[in-house]
């Protein structure tokens, strides 16, 4: 589990959810551009990336096993 500090005024931009029918690289590029103000915070980007997925893609993501190491 990631320790994510979320500011009380933080709001995720609405964006089109990835449904597996378009280019995944384009989707990640769009997501990153919407979250660019938080690009320094990898944990926050990862935490909210699931909000950009739908259907089977979200199911796949939710069943990944994470290995997180703090350096």
C-alpha positions in Angstrom: 0.0 0.0 0.0 1.3 3.4 -0.9 1.4 6.2 1.7 -0.2 9.0 -0.4 -0.6 12.5 1.1 -3.6 14.1 -0.6 -4.2 17.8 -0.1 -7.7 18.6 1.0 -8.2 20.9 -2.1 -6.8 18.4 -4.5 -9.2 17.5 -7.4 -8.6 15.0 -10.2 -9.4 16.4 -13.6 -12.2 14.7 -15.4 -10.9 12.7 -18.4 -12.0 10.0 -20.7 -11.6 6.6 -19.2 -9.4 4.1 -21.0 -11.5 1.1 -22.2 -8.9 -0.8 -24.2 -10.0 0.4 -27.6 -7.5 3.2 -28.1 -3.8 3.6 -27.9 -2.7 3.0 -24.3 0.4 5.3 -24.7 -1.9 8.2 -25.9 -4.1 7.6 -22.8 -1.1 7.8 -20.4 0.1 10.9 -22.2 -3.2 12.6 -21.7 -3.5 11.5 -18.1 0.0 12.8 -17.4 -0.7 16.2 -19.0 -3.9 16.6 -16.9 -1.8 15.7 -13.8 1.4 17.7 -14.7 1.1 19.9 -11.7 1.7 16.8 -9.6 4.3 15.2 -11.8 6.8 15.3 -8.9 4.6 13.0 -6.8 4.8 9.5 -8.3 2.6 8.0 -5.5 -0.2 10.5 -6.2 0.0 9.8 -10.0 -0.2 6.1 -9.4 -2.9 6.4 -6.8 -5.3 8.3 -9.1 -4.4 6.5 -12.3 -7.0 3.8 -11.6 -9.7 6.6 -11.9 -8.7 6.8 -15.6 -9.5 3.1 -16.3 -12.8 1.3 -17.0 -14.2 -2.2 -17.4 -11.6 -5.0 -17.9 -8.7 -2.6 -17.8 -9.7 -1.4 -14.3 -10.2 -5.0 -13.2 -6.7 -6.0 -14.5 -5.2 -3.0 -12.7 -6.9 -3.8 -9.4 -5.5 -7.3 -9.5 -1.9 -6.4 -10.0 0.5 -7.2 -7.2 2.6 -4.2 -6.3 6.1 -4.3 -5.0 7.0 -0.9 -3.7 10.4 0.0 -2.4 11.3 3.3 -0.8 14.8 4.3 -1.7 
